[in-house]
């Protein structure tokens, strides 16, 4: 049913639960592939750059946030890839989904930065409003 599943992830508890739902859906179709999309926003990028010294350390640090989800995908033997993009998370996820023939976008209802979420609105809400494919928001 869903061949290309986009899993928007920031490594949060909700994102890990979203990965479990994406895996469940992908296991029901041997042709499915999951793309884990991690978007580095300006604040995260600046904080990472001040704490880490090299590009390889930055990349390793960002991939570690996705480690639990990646282990779950490997254990389930689901085809996947990881994409790390830079930008505002909501619009970047929407742009990626709309430009890459995504069949389903799976996203956690809350992320790591709850203060921004209260002030600016949740990323999942922004994605659900603007993406052209079905969206599964996981609580």
Residue pairs with C-beta under 8 A, 6 or more apart in sequence:
1 25
1 28
1 29
1 103
2 25
2 26
2 29
2 32
2 103
2 104
3 29
3 31
3 32
3 33
3 103
4 32
4 33
4 35
4 100
4 101
4 102
4 103
4 104
5 22
5 25
5 26
5 32
5 33
5 34
5 35
5 102
5 103
5 104
5 105
5 106
6 34
6 35
6 37
6 93
6 96
6 97
6 100
6 102
6 104
6 105
6 106
6 133
7 15
7 18
7 19
7 22
7 34
7 35
7 36
7 37
7 69
7 106
7 107
8 15
8 18
8 37
8 39
8 89
8 93
8 105
8 106
8 107
8 108
8 123
8 127
9 15
9 16
9 18
9 19
9 36
9 37
9 38
9 65
9 66
9 69
9 108
10 38
10 39
10 65
10 89
10 108
10 111
10 112
11 38
11 64
11 65
11 66
11 67
11 68
11 69
11 112
12 108
12 110
12 111
12 112
13 108
14 108
14 109
14 110
14 111
14 138
14 139
15 69
15 107
15 108
15 111
16 68
16 69
16 72
16 108
17 108
17 138
17 139
18 106
18 107
18 108
18 136
18 138
19 36
19 68
19 69
19 72
19 73
19 106
20 72
21 106
21 136
21 138
22 34
22 106
22 136
23 34
23 72
23 73
23 76
23 78
25 32
25 104
25 106
25 136
26 32
26 33
26 34
26 76
26 78
26 79
27 76
27 78
32 78
32 79
33 78
33 79
33 80
33 81
34 73
34 78
34 79
34 80
34 81
35 80
35 81
35 82
35 83
35 100
35 102
36 66
36 69
36 70
36 73
36 80
36 81
36 82
36 83
37 83
37 85
37 93
37 96
38 62
38 65
38 66
38 82
38 83
38 84
38 85
39 84
39 85
39 86
39 87
39 88
39 89
39 92
39 93
40 48
40 62
40 84
40 85
40 86
40 87
41 86
41 87
41 88
41 89
43 113
45 86
48 58
48 61
48 62
49 58
52 58
52 61
59 84
62 84
63 70
63 82
63 84
66 82
70 80
70 82
73 80
83 96
85 92
85 96
86 92
89 111
89 123
90 123
90 126
90 127
90 130
91 126
91 130
93 105
93 107
93 123
93 127
93 131
94 126
94 127
94 130
94 131
96 102
97 105
97 127
97 131
97 132
97 133
98 131
98 132
98 133
102 131
102 133
103 133
103 134
104 133
104 134
104 135
104 136
105 127
105 131
105 133
105 134
105 135
105 136
106 135
106 136
106 138
107 123
107 124
107 127
107 135
107 136
107 137
107 138
108 124
108 137
108 138
109 122
109 124
109 137
109 138
109 139
110 117
110 122
110 124
111 117
111 122
111 123
117 123
124 135
124 137
127 135
128 135
128 137
